Every structure is written in C-alpha cells, then in structure tokens.
C-alpha cells in the first residue's frame, strides 16, 4: 500500500514528478500514527501515491516526526500556497483518509478525467478553463493558475476551485 523511502535523494526525485505524494514521517515502526497512516494508505492505494519513512536522515531534513504530509508536485508549486500540507489531527485512519481527500488538490487543482473524483462534492465547484501545458509552457500555465489561487484564497471552505 505505501512504499518505503529511505533517502533524501529518493524522496526529492519522487516529489519532482507530476503527481501529489502523501508521505508519512515516523519516529518508530511502532508509532500509532504510522499504523493509522498505513491503514489509510491501504484503503486509498488505488487513488493516491503513498510513501513512508523512519529514516533519521529524512526526519531531520524535513523536521517531521509522526506526521503525514501531502507534497505538491514541483510543477504546481507556487509562492501563493504551501508546497506541503501537514495533517494535524489524531492518529486515526478515518481522519487521515478524510484529510487526504479534502486537501489533496490544494487551493486550485488541475481538473482531469482522473482527478475529477477528488474535488469536494460538498462545495460548489468553480472551473476555470485555460490552456495547461507544463511541458511546453509551464510559466504560462502557472500564471493563470496563480490568478485562480488568488481568488480561491478568498473562498476557502466555501468553494472548490479547478
């Protein structure tokens, strides 16, 4: 369900890709948060990429311990929103699952056929159409996405943006 990552280089290589990644940082193999994370990862394994580590090198580099973190892919990182979203709740699988589903897309996720189920159906969805091409025009794609994020910040919790 969740892959083990052991080095900073391996985690950075994975996070530089094009997918969001959920990473569990755990101080020990017996951590309650680790058990809850692995249970959540098992139930969501078909939809999200999960990694976990107990590597002292990674715990020190990222300053996390018994934390679950959603990493934005490099292409979507912007100064307008955090590149990492940290779970602050209890060590309960259902709460970690809810956190991942609610926060996976960030303020303005890219809407594709594959990502549509992950937009919050409880809130109205605002869809902004523009040409997205991170291979040929990453700067232009991020320019328009940043404009959407600026508006999305004013409606956090009320609307979902794509």
Residue pairs with C-beta under 8 A, 6 or more apart in sequence:
1 38
1 41
1 42
1 45
1 50
2 24
2 37
2 38
2 41
2 42
2 45
2 50
2 51
2 52
3 50
3 51
3 52
4 51
4 52
4 53
5 11
5 14
5 23
5 51
5 52
5 53
5 55
5 58
6 53
6 55
6 58
7 55
7 57
7 58
8 57
8 58
8 61
11 23
11 51
11 53
11 58
14 21
14 49
14 51
15 21
15 71
15 73
15 74
16 73
16 74
17 73
17 74
18 73
18 75
18 134
19 49
19 73
20 48
20 49
20 70
20 71
20 72
20 73
20 104
20 105
21 49
21 50
21 51
21 70
21 71
21 73
22 41
22 48
22 49
22 50
22 51
22 68
22 69
22 70
22 71
22 100
22 104
23 50
23 51
23 52
23 53
23 68
23 69
23 71
24 33
24 34
24 37
24 38
24 41
24 50
24 51
24 52
24 53
24 67
24 68
24 69
25 52
25 53
25 58
25 59
25 62
25 64
25 65
25 66
25 67
25 68
25 69
26 33
26 34
26 37
26 52
26 53
26 54
26 65
26 66
27 54
27 59
27 65
27 66
28 34
28 54
29 54
31 66
31 91
32 91
33 66
33 67
33 68
33 91
34 52
34 54
34 66
35 91
36 91
36 92
36 93
36 95
36 96
37 50
37 52
37 68
37 93
37 96
38 52
39 93
40 93
40 94
40 96
40 97
40 100
41 48
41 50
41 52
43 93
43 97
44 50
44 97
44 100
44 101
47 117
47 118
48 100
48 104
53 59
59 65
62 69
64 86
66 91
67 86
67 87
68 86
68 87
68 96
68 99
68 100
69 84
69 85
69 86
69 87
70 84
70 85
70 87
70 100
70 103
70 104
71 83
71 84
72 81
72 82
72 83
72 84
72 85
72 106
75 134
75 138
75 142
76 106
76 110
76 142
76 145
77 83
78 142
78 145
78 146
78 149
80 107
80 146
80 149
80 150
80 153
81 106
81 107
81 149
85 103
85 106
87 95
87 96
87 99
89 95
89 96
89 99
101 118
102 120
104 118
105 115
105 118
105 119
105 160
105 162
107 148
107 149
107 152
107 153
107 156
107 161
108 128
108 145
108 148
108 149
108 152
108 161
108 162
109 115
109 118
109 119
109 161
109 162
110 132
110 145
110 162
111 119
111 127
111 162
119 125
119 160
119 162
120 160
123 157
123 158
123 159
123 160
124 159
124 160
125 159
125 160
125 161
125 162
126 152
126 159
126 160
126 161
126 162
127 162
128 144
128 148
128 161
128 162
130 141
130 144
131 137
131 140
131 141
132 141
132 145
133 140
133 141
134 141
148 161
149 161
151 161
152 159
152 161
155 161
